[in-house]
Amino acid sequence: MSVGRLDIIGLGPGPERWLTMETPAILALATDVVGYGPYLDRVRIRPGQKRHASDNREELARARHALALAADGAHVAVVSGGDPGVFAMAAALFEALEAGETRWREIEITVHPGISAMLAAAARLGAPLGHDFCAISLSDNLKSWNVIEQRLRAAAMGDFVMALYNPASKARPGLIHDAFALLRELKPAETIVGFARAIGRADEKLTLTTLAEADPAIADMSTLVLVGAHATRSFEACGRRWIYTPRGSGGG
Amino acid sequence: MSVGRLDIIGLGPGPERWLTMETPAILALATDVVGYGPYLDRVRIRPGQKRHASDNREELARARHALALAADGAHVAVVSGGDPGVFAMAAALFEALEAGETRWREIEITVHPGISAMLAAAARLGAPLGHDFCAISLSDNLKSWNVIEQRLRAAAMGDFVMALYNPASKARPGLIHDAFALLRELKPAETIVGFARAIGRADEKLTLTTLAEADPAIADMSTLVLVGAHATRSFEACGRRWIYTPRGSGGG
């Protein structure tokens, strides 16, 4: 039996207009499409194509399943939301591949970039990522609060704009409140904060506020939180409010 | 004269397959396309459409020109490489808009996300951005070495994966060497480093090495440099070497 191939795909934040041009053809060629159910629901499954839905928490099991299918000759597409390399399936696949069966290493693997949530959220808000920034996942299924705290402290020390992924966890609903309490110790009260919910989808909602006035409880599992640097600014134009971080922020 | 509109577009790292699905139609609707010459060369200018090329260093002047055209009724597309919000034109446009003529604030403005260089580079290398990361521009046209040093120190302290943009500057060719000298003080010698040059283009080149063995002189203006976290790993599969940062790196 010949070994198959594995395409690791990011579907972007939701709307088809933010897929990359190559994505529909790559999906159409797959014999098997693997992913978390709500992401699979965005894919038009063609006749004869197999759909393998799994729970969102089972990333490593899903990765092993996809690799096993490909090792048996399937042409597998693994789909993530956003970009597959940013807090999504690509890292789980390489983790499973490194630890897995030797024959899995014959599979032809390609990772295809996608529009990450922070890029879409930033575009909707203006240009908050216009200068140095960092992306931090607040999901603590796999890391401790100590690590999250160390990263938030470092990001504040470096005056990075912060994109906070996974701000709401069913397992630890207090975590986003702890994160905001820490940020309020570390950064000025007037620091600009944006909550970008369900970007590009029908229920999209943008909330622009400050660190002092922000209510972290509004961040749900579909929300990306942006916390500005010292230089991040806000102003009104075109009938709405925008935020941006000037090029060359912080000196020079 | 009615006020026009402005679409701020990212063309991704180069190949058409990494444009978003919406991009060709948005470009086709524009009456005027504004950008740095090599980015404009990627756009098929249709008959009747005006092409406005400018030097790469003149971001703010280019932004003002685009806003003035749109204020006079044009439908302007401003094109950047990568994502327009990441070290590209979107921040310059909002900076020019905030400081500019009041009537510019009537222009209808939309920022459209694109595939940033770090996402494409990460996809080619495996999944180095699989956990918390930061993006730092080493261009010092607009910021001092002190700020760059502060950010590199903070990124090392937080054990972030680092995506270093603009590693080579004609004005300051020594800067990438200074950055590597600092990183070698701050991080282990075996830290994984990737140089991703001209990703997705015919002259693409990937170099995987370690912080101790890296030659920063190979980073040119088309190179994105990825510096791993402690947890970033490297292994061989599918006839090549991959790097990835496991989910949940750094504890818990």
HADDOCK unambig.tbl for C-alpha pairs under 7 A between the chains (distance, minus, plus):
assign (segid A and resid 17 and name CA) (segid B and resid 20 and name CA) 6.44 0.50 0.50
assign (segid A and resid 17 and name CA) (segid B and resid 21 and name CA) 4.81 0.50 0.50
assign (segid A and resid 17 and name CA) (segid B and resid 22 and name CA) 4.80 0.50 0.50
assign (segid A and resid 18 and name CA) (segid B and resid 20 and name CA) 5.11 0.50 0.50
assign (segid A and resid 18 and name CA) (segid B and resid 21 and name CA) 5.93 0.50 0.50
assign (segid A and resid 18 and name CA) (segid B and resid 22 and name CA) 6.68 0.50 0.50
assign (segid A and resid 19 and name CA) (segid B and resid 20 and name CA) 5.42 0.50 0.50
assign (segid A and resid 19 and name CA) (segid B and resid 21 and name CA) 5.79 0.50 0.50
assign (segid A and resid 20 and name CA) (segid B and resid 17 and name CA) 6.44 0.50 0.50
assign (segid A and resid 20 and name CA) (segid B and resid 18 and name CA) 5.13 0.50 0.50
assign (segid A and resid 20 and name CA) (segid B and resid 19 and name CA) 5.43 0.50 0.50
assign (segid A and resid 20 and name CA) (segid B and resid 20 and name CA) 4.24 0.50 0.50
assign (segid A and resid 20 and name CA) (segid B and resid 21 and name CA) 5.69 0.50 0.50
assign (segid A and resid 21 and name CA) (segid B and resid 17 and name CA) 4.80 0.50 0.50
assign (segid A and resid 21 and name CA) (segid B and resid 18 and name CA) 5.94 0.50 0.50
assign (segid A and resid 21 and name CA) (segid B and resid 19 and name CA) 5.80 0.50 0.50
assign (segid A and resid 21 and name CA) (segid B and resid 20 and name CA) 5.71 0.50 0.50
assign (segid A and resid 21 and name CA) (segid B and resid 21 and name CA) 5.22 0.50 0.50
assign (segid A and resid 22 and name CA) (segid B and resid 17 and name CA) 4.80 0.50 0.50
assign (segid A and resid 22 and name CA) (segid B and resid 18 and name CA) 6.70 0.50 0.50
assign (segid A and resid 85 and name CA) (segid B and resid 122 and name CA) 6.96 0.50 0.50
assign (segid A and resid 85 and name CA) (segid B and resid 123 and name CA) 6.62 0.50 0.50
assign (segid A and resid 85 and name CA) (segid B and resid 127 and name CA) 5.18 0.50 0.50
assign (segid A and resid 85 and name CA) (segid B and resid 129 and name CA) 5.91 0.50 0.50
assign (segid A and resid 85 and name CA) (segid B and resid 130 and name CA) 5.40 0.50 0.50
assign (segid A and resid 86 and name CA) (segid B and resid 129 and name CA) 5.69 0.50 0.50
assign (segid A and resid 86 and name CA) (segid B and resid 130 and name CA) 5.15 0.50 0.50
assign (segid A and resid 86 and name CA) (segid B and resid 131 and name CA) 6.95 0.50 0.50
assign (segid A and resid 87 and name CA) (segid B and resid 130 and name CA) 5.27 0.50 0.50
assign (segid A and resid 87 and name CA) (segid B and resid 131 and name CA) 6.01 0.50 0.50
assign (segid A and resid 88 and name CA) (segid B and resid 130 and name CA) 6.96 0.50 0.50
assign (segid A and resid 90 and name CA) (segid B and resid 127 and name CA) 5.71 0.50 0.50
assign (segid A and resid 91 and name CA) (segid B and resid 127 and name CA) 5.18 0.50 0.50
assign (segid A and resid 91 and name CA) (segid B and resid 130 and name CA) 5.19 0.50 0.50
assign (segid A and resid 91 and name CA) (segid B and resid 244 and name CA) 5.97 0.50 0.50
assign (segid A and resid 91 and name CA) (segid B and resid 245 and name CA) 6.33 0.50 0.50
assign (segid A and resid 91 and name CA) (segid B and resid 246 and name CA) 5.61 0.50 0.50
assign (segid A and resid 91 and name CA) (segid B and resid 247 and name CA) 6.37 0.50 0.50
assign (segid A and resid 92 and name CA) (segid B and resid 246 and name CA) 6.85 0.50 0.50
assign (segid A and resid 92 and name CA) (segid B and resid 247 and name CA) 6.78 0.50 0.50
assign (segid A and resid 94 and name CA) (segid B and resid 244 and name CA) 6.73 0.50 0.50
assign (segid A and resid 95 and name CA) (segid B and resid 246 and name CA) 6.39 0.50 0.50
assign (segid A and resid 98 and name CA) (segid B and resid 235 and name CA) 6.99 0.50 0.50
assign (segid A and resid 105 and name CA) (segid B and resid 237 and name CA) 4.68 0.50 0.50
assign (segid A and resid 105 and name CA) (segid B and resid 238 and name CA) 5.18 0.50 0.50
assign (segid A and resid 106 and name CA) (segid B and resid 237 and name CA) 6.90 0.50 0.50
assign (segid A and resid 106 and name CA) (segid B and resid 238 and name CA) 4.97 0.50 0.50
assign (segid A and resid 107 and name CA) (segid B and resid 238 and name CA) 5.99 0.50 0.50
assign (segid A and resid 108 and name CA) (segid B and resid 238 and name CA) 5.94 0.50 0.50
assign (segid A and resid 111 and name CA) (segid B and resid 123 and name CA) 4.96 0.50 0.50
assign (segid A and resid 111 and name CA) (segid B and resid 124 and name CA) 6.63 0.50 0.50
assign (segid A and resid 111 and name CA) (segid B and resid 126 and name CA) 6.95 0.50 0.50
assign (segid A and resid 112 and name CA) (segid B and resid 123 and name CA) 6.00 0.50 0.50
assign (segid A and resid 113 and name CA) (segid B and resid 119 and name CA) 5.83 0.50 0.50
assign (segid A and resid 113 and name CA) (segid B and resid 120 and name CA) 5.51 0.50 0.50
assign (segid A and resid 113 and name CA) (segid B and resid 123 and name CA) 5.87 0.50 0.50
assign (segid A and resid 114 and name CA) (segid B and resid 115 and name CA) 6.52 0.50 0.50
assign (segid A and resid 115 and name CA) (segid B and resid 114 and name CA) 6.53 0.50 0.50
assign (segid A and resid 115 and name CA) (segid B and resid 115 and name CA) 5.97 0.50 0.50
assign (segid A and resid 119 and name CA) (segid B and resid 113 and name CA) 5.82 0.50 0.50
assign (segid A and resid 120 and name CA) (segid B and resid 113 and name CA) 5.51 0.50 0.50
assign (segid A and resid 122 and name CA) (segid B and resid 85 and name CA) 6.97 0.50 0.50
assign (segid A and resid 123 and name CA) (segid B and resid 85 and name CA) 6.63 0.50 0.50
assign (segid A and resid 123 and name CA) (segid B and resid 111 and name CA) 4.97 0.50 0.50
assign (segid A and resid 123 and name CA) (segid B and resid 112 and name CA) 6.01 0.50 0.50
assign (segid A and resid 123 and name CA) (segid B and resid 113 and name CA) 5.88 0.50 0.50
assign (segid A and resid 124 and name CA) (segid B and resid 111 and name CA) 6.65 0.50 0.50
assign (segid A and resid 126 and name CA) (segid B and resid 111 and name CA) 6.96 0.50 0.50
assign (segid A and resid 127 and name CA) (segid B and resid 85 and name CA) 5.17 0.50 0.50
assign (segid A and resid 127 and name CA) (segid B and resid 90 and name CA) 5.71 0.50 0.50
assign (segid A and resid 127 and name CA) (segid B and resid 91 and name CA) 5.18 0.50 0.50
assign (segid A and resid 129 and name CA) (segid B and resid 85 and name CA) 5.92 0.50 0.50
assign (segid A and resid 129 and name CA) (segid B and resid 86 and name CA) 5.70 0.50 0.50
assign (segid A and resid 130 and name CA) (segid B and resid 85 and name CA) 5.40 0.50 0.50
assign (segid A and resid 130 and name CA) (segid B and resid 86 and name CA) 5.15 0.50 0.50
assign (segid A and resid 130 and name CA) (segid B and resid 87 and name CA) 5.28 0.50 0.50
assign (segid A and resid 130 and name CA) (segid B and resid 88 and name CA) 6.97 0.50 0.50
assign (segid A and resid 130 and name CA) (segid B and resid 91 and name CA) 5.17 0.50 0.50
assign (segid A and resid 131 and name CA) (segid B and resid 86 and name CA) 6.94 0.50 0.50
assign (segid A and resid 131 and name CA) (segid B and resid 87 and name CA) 6.01 0.50 0.50
assign (segid A and resid 132 and name CA) (segid B and resid 135 and name CA) 5.59 0.50 0.50
assign (segid A and resid 132 and name CA) (segid B and resid 136 and name CA) 4.76 0.50 0.50
assign (segid A and resid 132 and name CA) (segid B and resid 137 and name CA) 6.39 0.50 0.50
assign (segid A and resid 133 and name CA) (segid B and resid 134 and name CA) 5.59 0.50 0.50
assign (segid A and resid 133 and name CA) (segid B and resid 135 and name CA) 5.45 0.50 0.50
assign (segid A and resid 133 and name CA) (segid B and resid 136 and name CA) 6.87 0.50 0.50
assign (segid A and resid 134 and name CA) (segid B and resid 133 and name CA) 5.60 0.50 0.50
assign (segid A and resid 134 and name CA) (segid B and resid 134 and name CA) 3.77 0.50 0.50
assign (segid A and resid 134 and name CA) (segid B and resid 135 and name CA) 6.05 0.50 0.50
assign (segid A and resid 135 and name CA) (segid B and resid 132 and name CA) 5.60 0.50 0.50
assign (segid A and resid 135 and name CA) (segid B and resid 133 and name CA) 5.46 0.50 0.50
assign (segid A and resid 135 and name CA) (segid B and resid 134 and name CA) 6.06 0.50 0.50
assign (segid A and resid 136 and name CA) (segid B and resid 132 and name CA) 4.77 0.50 0.50
assign (segid A and resid 136 and name CA) (segid B and resid 133 and name CA) 6.88 0.50 0.50
assign (segid A and resid 137 and name CA) (segid B and resid 132 and name CA) 6.40 0.50 0.50
assign (segid A and resid 142 and name CA) (segid B and resid 248 and name CA) 4.28 0.50 0.50
assign (segid A and resid 142 and name CA) (segid B and resid 252 and name CA) 5.79 0.50 0.50
assign (segid A and resid 143 and name CA) (segid B and resid 248 and name CA) 4.99 0.50 0.50
assign (segid A and resid 143 and name CA) (segid B and resid 249 and name CA) 6.86 0.50 0.50
assign (segid A and resid 143 and name CA) (segid B and resid 250 and name CA) 6.80 0.50 0.50
assign (segid A and resid 143 and name CA) (segid B and resid 251 and name CA) 5.14 0.50 0.50
assign (segid A and resid 143 and name CA) (segid B and resid 252 and name CA) 3.94 0.50 0.50
assign (segid A and resid 144 and name CA) (segid B and resid 251 and name CA) 5.90 0.50 0.50
assign (segid A and resid 144 and name CA) (segid B and resid 252 and name CA) 4.17 0.50 0.50
assign (segid A and resid 147 and name CA) (segid B and resid 250 and name CA) 6.57 0.50 0.50
assign (segid A and resid 147 and name CA) (segid B and resid 251 and name CA) 6.62 0.50 0.50
assign (segid A and resid 150 and name CA) (segid B and resid 158 and name CA) 5.95 0.50 0.50
assign (segid A and resid 151 and name CA) (segid B and resid 158 and name CA) 4.67 0.50 0.50
assign (segid A and resid 154 and name CA) (segid B and resid 154 and name CA) 5.05 0.50 0.50
assign (segid A and resid 154 and name CA) (segid B and resid 155 and name CA) 6.62 0.50 0.50
assign (segid A and resid 154 and name CA) (segid B and resid 157 and name CA) 6.14 0.50 0.50
assign (segid A and resid 154 and name CA) (segid B and resid 158 and name CA) 4.96 0.50 0.50
assign (segid A and resid 155 and name CA) (segid B and resid 154 and name CA) 6.61 0.50 0.50
assign (segid A and resid 157 and name CA) (segid B and resid 154 and name CA) 6.13 0.50 0.50
assign (segid A and resid 158 and name CA) (segid B and resid 150 and name CA) 5.94 0.50 0.50
assign (segid A and resid 158 and name CA) (segid B and resid 151 and name CA) 4.67 0.50 0.50
assign (segid A and resid 158 and name CA) (segid B and resid 154 and name CA) 4.95 0.50 0.50
assign (segid A and resid 235 and name CA) (segid B and resid 98 and name CA) 6.99 0.50 0.50
assign (segid A and resid 237 and name CA) (segid B and resid 105 and name CA) 4.68 0.50 0.50
assign (segid A and resid 237 and name CA) (segid B and resid 106 and name CA) 6.90 0.50 0.50
assign (segid A and resid 238 and name CA) (segid B and resid 105 and name CA) 5.18 0.50 0.50
assign (segid A and resid 238 and name CA) (segid B and resid 106 and name CA) 4.97 0.50 0.50
assign (segid A and resid 238 and name CA) (segid B and resid 107 and name CA) 5.99 0.50 0.50
assign (segid A and resid 238 and name CA) (segid B and resid 108 and name CA) 5.93 0.50 0.50
assign (segid A and resid 244 and name CA) (segid B and resid 91 and name CA) 5.98 0.50 0.50
assign (segid A and resid 244 and name CA) (segid B and resid 94 and name CA) 6.74 0.50 0.50
assign (segid A and resid 245 and name CA) (segid B and resid 91 and name CA) 6.33 0.50 0.50
assign (segid A and resid 246 and name CA) (segid B and resid 91 and name CA) 5.61 0.50 0.50
assign (segid A and resid 246 and name CA) (segid B and resid 92 and name CA) 6.84 0.50 0.50
assign (segid A and resid 246 and name CA) (segid B and resid 95 and name CA) 6.39 0.50 0.50
assign (segid A and resid 247 and name CA) (segid B and resid 91 and name CA) 6.38 0.50 0.50
assign (segid A and resid 247 and name CA) (segid B and resid 92 and name CA) 6.79 0.50 0.50
assign (segid A and resid 248 and name CA) (segid B and resid 142 and name CA) 4.28 0.50 0.50
assign (segid A and resid 248 and name CA) (segid B and resid 143 and name CA) 4.97 0.50 0.50
assign (segid A and resid 249 and name CA) (segid B and resid 143 and name CA) 6.87 0.50 0.50
assign (segid A and resid 250 and name CA) (segid B and resid 143 and name CA) 6.84 0.50 0.50
assign (segid A and resid 250 and name CA) (segid B and resid 147 and name CA) 6.58 0.50 0.50
assign (segid A and resid 251 and name CA) (segid B and resid 143 and name CA) 5.13 0.50 0.50
assign (segid A and resid 251 and name CA) (segid B and resid 144 and name CA) 5.87 0.50 0.50
assign (segid A and resid 251 and name CA) (segid B and resid 147 and name CA) 6.56 0.50 0.50
assign (segid A and resid 252 and name CA) (segid B and resid 142 and name CA) 5.58 0.50 0.50
assign (segid A and resid 252 and name CA) (segid B and resid 143 and name CA) 3.78 0.50 0.50
assign (segid A and resid 252 and name CA) (segid B and resid 144 and name CA) 4.18 0.50 0.50
